[in-house]
């Protein structure tokens, strides 16, 4: 029988509130607000992904707001 080294995956988790609400200098229609909100939220998610975070859950709180949970391997954890 040989000894086997078991590697335990170590993860860190991050839950954040993301909002697509933006201040516009003039009145815009609802469709434009929603388009810009989608772009804003996508950018925020991509910023976390660029730091190594993987999106594992999201919950819409309203048309413009969501709570997102990310995970990534702990820094210094064995691969």
N, C-alpha and C positions, 0 to 999 in steps of 0.2 A: 504494500500500500504506500503510495507516495503522498507526501504532504502537498497540499495545494494552497497557494496564497489567494485569499479572497479579497477582492478590491471592493470597497464600499464606495458607491457614488455619493459624493457630498455636494449638495446643491444649496444655493441661497435663493430666496424668493423675495419678490418685490411687488407690492400692490400699490398702484397709483391711481389718482383721479385725473382723467384727461377731459378737457373741455374744448369744444370747437367754437365757443362763443367769441366773437370778435367785435371790436368797436369800428363801425364804419363812419366815415366823415359825412355821409349823406344817407338818405333813406334808400334802402334796397329791398327788392321783393323777397318773399320767403324762399323761393327756389335758389336765388343767388346766395342767400345766407346759408342754406343747406350745402350748396356746392363748396363754399369756402370753409365751412365747418368740417366737411369730409377731408379736404386737403390739409387742414390744420391738424386734425386727429391723426391722419396718416403720417404726417411729418413727425409728430411726437412719438408715435410707435416706432418709426424708422430710426429715430435718434436713440431709443433704447436698444433696438436691434443692433445698431452699429457698435454698441458697448458690450455686445455678447449676450444680451437678454433675449430669451425665447418666449414668445407670447403663449401662455397656456390657458388663459381664461379671460373672457370679457363679459361685462354686464352693462347693458344700456340703462342709464338712469333717467335719461330724457332724450329728446331729439338731438341735443347738442353735447350731452355729457355721458361719460362712461367710466367704469372702474375696470382696470386691467391688471391682471396678475402675470408676472413674468418669472422665469427661472433661468439660472445659469450655473455652470459648474463653479464651485468655490475656488477662489484664487489659491494656487498652491496645492490643490487637490491632485492626487495621482491620476494619471490617465490610464 
